[in-house]
Amino acid sequence: MEVIMFTMKGCPHCDKLKKILNENNISFVEKDVDVHEQVYDNFSKAVKSEYLPAVVIGKQVFIPERSFKTIEQAGKSIQNYLLEQSHRGNHLS
């Protein structure tokens, strides 16, 4: 399951979440909002939030102040979601 993280250069919260995901061996595709401006504009309008870092996994989104309050909480939530999805996949086969 692809994990996409919207980030911005110089964002300490983005850097911290990238570090947490890397430490937990969670691979992700990073999309800098300045480079992927149109994609991010469409995303932020759809979810009605411009907060970063924002993470998308399939149809699930993790957004600051809505899905998590701290970056540590974001890391745990993402890790738990991926674990739950992998368990569901194992039960379906």
Protein Blocks (a to p, Z undefined) as FASTA:
>chain_A
ZZdddddehiaklmmmmmmmmmnopacddddfklmmmmmmmmmmmnopabdcdddehjbc
cdehklpmbfklmmmmmmmmmmmmmmmmmmmZZ
